[in-house]
Amino acid sequence: INAEYGEAVVSTQSTGRRFIVMMDIFYDRNVKLIISSDVPLHDIICLQDADQKAKDELRMLMDDLKLTMEEAKSMSLFTGEDEVFSQKRALSRLTEMQCADYWDLPHNKHE
């Protein structure tokens, strides 16, 4: 599979989520992927922006619910940290997918 992506391919939530789901599927099935980009791999996924968005969303949620930081931490809320984690995982997988060991793996056809 050959795909071309410009800078900040996952700069919007919906695009980013679709890209990450695609990466997860490709990685799990040992799909060989070639990405042509004008920017380094780590710039394709904007982790700094995602981390800031997660913090901003947590603050807004806390304000809406009138929670303190301690109260928010004690609750199991989706704060955007899950999204940051999935973006970090996708970047890690993209990096691993460049290695010769990954390219030597046989394609795994899930049904």
C-alpha positions as CSV (number, residue, x, y, z in Angstrom):
1,I,0.0,0.0,0.0
2,N,1.4,3.4,-0.9
3,A,0.0,6.6,0.6
4,E,1.1,10.2,0.4
5,Y,0.5,12.5,3.4
6,G,1.5,16.1,4.0
7,E,2.4,17.7,7.2
8,A,0.2,17.1,10.2
9,V,-2.0,14.4,8.7
10,V,-3.8,13.9,12.0
11,S,-4.4,17.6,12.8
12,T,-8.2,17.0,12.9
13,Q,-9.8,14.6,15.3
14,S,-11.7,12.6,12.8
15,T,-8.8,12.3,10.3
16,G,-6.5,11.4,13.1
17,R,-8.7,8.7,14.5
18,R,-9.2,7.2,11.0
19,F,-5.4,7.3,10.4
20,I,-4.7,5.6,13.8
21,V,-7.3,2.9,13.2
22,M,-5.8,2.2,9.8
23,M,-2.3,2.1,11.4
24,D,-3.5,-0.4,14.0
25,I,-5.1,-2.7,11.4
26,F,-2.0,-2.5,9.2
27,Y,0.3,-3.2,12.1
28,D,-1.7,-6.1,13.4
29,R,-1.7,-7.7,10.0
30,N,1.9,-6.9,9.2
31,V,0.9,-4.9,6.1
32,K,3.8,-3.2,4.5
33,L,3.2,0.5,4.2
34,I,5.1,3.2,2.3
35,I,4.4,6.8,3.3
36,S,5.9,9.6,1.3
37,S,6.0,12.9,3.2
38,D,7.7,16.2,3.0
39,V,8.2,16.2,6.8
40,P,9.8,13.8,9.3
41,L,7.7,10.9,10.6
42,H,7.3,12.5,14.0
43,D,5.7,15.6,12.4
44,I,2.9,13.5,10.7
45,I,1.3,13.0,14.1
46,C,1.0,16.2,16.1
47,L,1.6,14.9,19.7
48,Q,2.2,18.3,21.2
49,D,-1.1,19.6,19.8
50,A,-2.9,16.5,20.9
51,D,-1.5,16.7,24.4
52,Q,-2.5,20.4,24.8
53,K,-6.0,19.6,23.4
54,A,-6.4,16.8,26.0
55,K,-5.4,19.2,28.8
56,D,-7.8,21.9,27.5
57,E,-10.7,19.4,27.2
58,L,-10.0,18.2,30.8
59,R,-10.1,21.7,32.1
60,M,-13.4,22.4,30.2
61,L,-14.9,19.2,31.6
62,M,-13.8,20.0,35.1
63,D,-15.3,23.5,34.8
64,D,-18.6,22.2,33.4
65,L,-18.8,19.7,36.2
66,K,-17.4,22.0,38.8
67,L,-14.7,19.5,39.8
68,T,-11.4,20.0,41.5
69,M,-8.3,18.3,40.0
70,E,-8.3,15.7,42.8
71,E,-12.0,14.9,42.1
72,A,-11.3,14.6,38.4
73,K,-8.3,12.3,38.9
74,S,-10.3,10.0,41.1
75,M,-13.0,9.5,38.4
76,S,-12.5,7.3,35.4
77,L,-13.3,10.0,32.8
78,F,-12.2,10.1,29.2
79,T,-10.0,13.1,29.3
80,G,-8.3,12.9,25.9
81,E,-5.3,11.1,27.4
82,D,-6.6,8.0,25.7
83,E,-6.3,9.8,22.4
84,V,-2.8,11.0,23.1
85,F,-1.8,7.4,24.0
86,S,-3.2,6.1,20.8
87,Q,-1.3,8.8,18.8
88,K,1.9,7.9,20.6
89,R,1.3,4.2,19.9
90,A,0.7,5.0,16.2
91,L,3.9,6.9,16.0
92,S,5.8,4.1,17.7
93,R,4.2,1.5,15.3
94,L,5.1,3.7,12.3
95,T,8.6,3.8,13.5
96,E,8.7,0.0,14.0
97,M,7.2,-0.6,10.6
98,Q,10.3,1.0,9.0
99,C,12.6,-1.8,10.5
100,A,13.9,-4.7,8.4
101,D,12.5,-7.1,11.0
102,Y,9.0,-5.8,10.4
103,W,9.4,-6.0,6.6
104,D,10.6,-9.6,7.0
105,L,7.3,-10.7,8.8
106,P,4.8,-12.5,6.6
107,H,1.5,-10.8,5.9
108,N,-1.1,-11.9,8.5
109,K,-4.5,-12.2,6.9
110,H,-7.2,-11.7,9.6
111,E,-10.6,-12.9,8.7
